[in-house]
Amino acid sequence: MAEFTRFEIFMLLSQKNSNLWLSGIDLSGANLRYVYLSGADLLGADLRGADLGYARLDGANLNGANLSGANLNGANLNGANLFGANLNGANLHDANVDGANLFGAIMPDGTKHK
């Protein structure tokens, strides 16, 4: 499997993409405002402290992803799979989580969603 530099990843993400396979990727601290990742597979991704403000993540698989401290202000997470994701300290202000699977996710206040 090919290894990509952070620059190559950011160039890829700066375009309108959907259904990308980015399982396990490390984008901690990245500026991903307005990124379009509808339906992307981000299983177990490291997105700690990332800025995902107004990102399109509808239908994305964020199962087990680490989103602790991430900015998800205004993000579209409609129908996303956040099963077991870590959202501790994340900003979900104005985020659309309609239909999202939050079972077992650690919520911004540190509690576990049931």
N, C-alpha and C positions, 0 to 999 in steps of 0.2 A: 504494500500500500504506500502511495506517495506521501511524503511529508511536505506540508506547505508552511511558508513563513507567515508570520502575523500580517505582514503587508499584503501578501497574496490573498489571505483570508479576508482582510478588510476590503480589498478591491472586489472580490467576489460578492461580498455582502452589500456593497454599495449599489449593486444592480437589483432590479426587481427579480427575485427568485422565489420559487415555491417548491415544496417537496424535496428540499435538499437533505442529504444524509450527513449530519454533523455530530453524530453520536460520540460522546466523550470529549468533545473539543474544549480547549481551555481558552475562554474569552474573558477571563477575569479582568475587571477594570476597564474593559473596552468601551469606547463611545460608539454605541449602536443605535443612536436616536433615529427614529423613522425607518429603521431597517424593515424590509419586507421578507418575512420568513413563514408565510402561511403554509401550514402542513409540513414544515421541516421536522426532521427527526433529530432532536437535541437530547436524546436519552443520556442521562448522567453528565450532561455538560457542566462545566465550571463557569458560571456567570456571576461569581461573587463581585459585588461592587460595580457591575456593568451598568451603563446608562442605556436603558431600553425604552426611554420615554417615547411614547407614541408609536412604538414598534407594532408591526402586524405579525402577530403570532397565533392567529386564529387557526385552530385545528392542529397546532404544533404538538409534538410529543416531547414534553419536558419531564417525563417520568424520572424521578430521582435526581433532577438537576439541582445544582446549588445556586440559588438566586439570593443568598443572604446579602443584605445591604444593597441590593440592586434597585435602580430607579425604574419602575414600571408605570410611572405617571402617564395616564392616558393611553396605555398600551391596549391593544385588542387581543385578548386571550379567549375569545369566544370559542367554546368547544375544545379548548386545549386540554391535554392530559398532563396534569401536574401531580399525579399520584406520587406520594412520598417526596415531593420536592421540598427544598429548604428555602422558605421565604422569610426567615427570621430577619427583622429589621428592614425588609424591603418596603419601598414606597409604592402602594397600589392605588394612590389617589386618582380618581376618575378612570381607573382601568376597567375594561369590560371583561368580566369573568363569567358572563352568562353561559350556562351549559358546560363550564369547565369542570373537570374531575379533580377535586381537591382532596380526595380521600387520603388520609395519612400524611398530608402535607403539614409542615411546620409553618404556621402562620406568622405574619409580621410581629405579632405580640409574643411569640415564642410558644404558643399553645399548639397542640396537634389537632388538626381538623378531623372530625369523625364522620 
